[in-house]
Amino acid sequence: MMQNKSTEITVGMFVAAGIAALFMLAMKVSNLAEFTDETGYQVIAEFENIGGLKVRSPVTMAGVRVGRVADISLSSENYTAQVTINLYGKFDKIPTDTSASIYTAGLLGEQYISFEAGAEEEFLQNGDVIDLTQPALVLEQVIGQFLFSKAEGE
């Protein structure tokens, strides 16, 4: 009887550990695992095409995560995608002439924004707009252009 209870307790602990591991994995995959109370600032970038970019997508600079996408909306003035970016406070020395490009992590991975630093001596502030942007590369368009160029060559 005593061994039966200890077996049940051991199995219960393994099940609880498995559920906790699945929960942590789900949080990591959904980009909710980063709970940061760090204060920062917001900047806006306008793109012609954002592809599959999502809210909470990472924003990097030289491979270092410097922020996250906070909001995505459509500009009613020029019909471009307006992306609001939360930048972490410790990255307050990003030049104002920084460019923003949308890339894909791997062949079929998630999309993210990458900053390329400019040479300006003034730095981005809360509410600034990043003017130099490069839209997402849409795989279907690239394949279509490749097939079209092959068909013209024949």
C-alpha positions as CSV (number, residue, x, y, z in Angstrom):
1,M,0.0,0.0,0.0
2,M,2.8,2.4,0.9
3,Q,4.7,1.6,-2.4
4,N,1.5,2.3,-4.3
5,K,1.2,5.8,-2.9
6,S,4.8,6.7,-3.6
7,T,4.4,5.5,-7.2
8,E,1.3,7.7,-7.5
9,I,3.2,10.7,-6.1
10,T,6.1,10.1,-8.5
11,V,3.8,9.8,-11.5
12,G,1.9,12.9,-10.4
13,M,5.1,14.9,-10.2
14,F,6.2,13.8,-13.7
15,V,2.8,14.8,-15.1
16,A,3.0,18.2,-13.4
17,A,6.5,18.7,-14.7
18,G,5.4,17.7,-18.2
19,I,2.5,20.2,-18.1
20,A,4.8,23.0,-16.9
21,A,7.2,22.2,-19.7
22,L,4.5,22.3,-22.3
23,F,3.2,25.6,-20.9
24,M,6.7,27.1,-21.1
25,L,7.1,25.8,-24.7
26,A,3.8,27.4,-25.7
27,M,4.8,30.7,-24.2
28,K,8.2,30.7,-26.0
29,V,6.6,29.8,-29.4
30,S,4.0,32.5,-29.1
31,N,6.5,35.2,-28.2
32,L,4.8,35.8,-24.8
33,A,7.7,34.5,-22.8
34,E,9.4,37.8,-22.6
35,F,7.7,39.7,-19.8
36,T,9.6,42.9,-19.6
37,D,8.8,45.9,-17.4
38,E,11.6,47.9,-18.9
39,T,10.6,51.3,-20.0
40,G,11.4,52.3,-23.5
41,Y,10.1,54.4,-26.4
42,Q,8.0,54.0,-29.5
43,V,8.9,54.8,-33.1
44,I,6.9,54.3,-36.3
45,A,8.0,52.8,-39.6
46,E,5.9,52.8,-42.8
47,F,6.2,49.8,-45.2
48,E,4.7,49.2,-48.6
49,N,4.3,45.5,-47.7
50,I,4.8,43.8,-44.4
51,G,4.2,40.2,-45.6
52,G,3.5,38.0,-42.5
53,L,4.9,40.4,-39.9
54,K,2.9,40.2,-36.7
55,V,2.5,42.1,-33.5
56,R,5.2,41.0,-31.0
57,S,7.6,40.1,-33.8
58,P,11.2,40.9,-32.8
59,V,13.1,44.0,-33.9
60,T,16.9,43.5,-34.1
61,M,20.0,45.5,-34.8
62,A,23.2,43.7,-35.7
63,G,21.5,40.5,-34.5
64,V,20.7,41.9,-31.0
65,R,17.0,42.2,-30.0
66,V,16.3,45.9,-29.4
67,G,12.5,45.8,-29.3
68,R,9.2,44.4,-30.5
69,V,6.4,45.3,-32.9
70,A,3.7,46.9,-30.8
71,D,1.0,47.6,-33.4
72,I,0.3,47.3,-37.1
73,S,-2.3,49.5,-38.9
74,L,-3.1,50.8,-42.4
75,S,-2.4,54.5,-43.1
76,S,-5.5,56.1,-44.5
77,E,-3.4,58.8,-46.2
78,N,-1.1,56.8,-48.4
79,Y,-2.3,53.2,-47.8
80,T,0.9,51.9,-46.4
81,A,1.4,49.6,-43.4
82,Q,2.2,51.7,-40.3
83,V,4.2,49.6,-37.9
84,T,4.6,50.9,-34.3
85,I,7.8,49.6,-32.7
86,N,8.5,49.5,-28.9
87,L,12.3,49.9,-28.4
88,Y,13.8,48.9,-25.1
89,G,15.1,51.9,-23.1
90,K,18.7,50.7,-22.9
91,F,18.9,51.1,-26.7
92,D,18.6,54.9,-26.7
93,K,21.5,55.7,-29.1
94,I,19.9,54.6,-32.4
95,P,20.7,57.2,-35.1
96,T,17.7,59.0,-36.7
97,D,18.8,57.9,-40.2
98,T,18.5,54.2,-39.3
99,S,16.8,52.1,-42.0
100,A,14.3,49.3,-41.2
101,S,13.9,46.1,-43.3
102,I,11.7,43.1,-43.0
103,Y,13.4,39.7,-43.1
104,T,12.4,36.1,-42.6
105,A,14.3,33.9,-40.1
106,G,15.1,30.9,-42.2
107,L,13.3,29.7,-45.2
108,L,9.8,29.4,-43.7
109,G,10.5,31.1,-40.3
110,E,8.9,34.1,-38.7
111,Q,9.4,37.6,-40.0
112,Y,11.2,40.3,-38.1
113,I,12.4,43.8,-38.5
114,S,16.1,44.5,-38.7
115,F,17.6,48.0,-38.2
116,E,20.7,49.1,-40.1
117,A,22.4,52.0,-38.3
118,G,23.0,55.2,-40.0
119,A,25.7,57.8,-39.4
120,E,23.6,60.6,-38.0
121,E,24.7,62.0,-34.6
122,E,21.1,62.6,-33.5
123,F,19.2,59.7,-32.0
124,L,15.6,58.4,-32.3
125,Q,13.2,59.7,-29.7
126,N,9.7,58.7,-28.7
127,G,7.3,59.2,-31.6
128,D,9.9,59.6,-34.3
129,V,9.2,58.1,-37.8
130,I,11.8,55.9,-39.6
131,D,11.8,57.1,-43.2
132,L,14.1,54.6,-44.8
133,T,12.3,51.2,-45.0
134,Q,12.5,48.2,-47.2
135,P,9.3,46.0,-47.6
136,A,9.1,42.3,-47.0
137,L,10.3,40.0,-49.7
138,V,7.3,38.0,-50.8
139,L,8.3,34.5,-51.8
140,E,5.4,34.1,-54.3
141,Q,6.5,37.2,-56.2
142,V,10.1,36.1,-56.4
143,I,9.0,32.7,-57.8
144,G,6.6,34.4,-60.2
145,Q,9.3,36.7,-61.5
146,F,11.7,33.7,-61.9
147,L,9.1,31.7,-63.8
148,F,8.2,34.7,-66.0
149,S,11.8,35.4,-66.9
150,K,12.3,31.7,-67.8
151,A,9.2,31.8,-70.0
152,E,10.4,34.9,-71.8
153,G,13.8,33.4,-72.4
154,E,12.4,30.5,-74.4
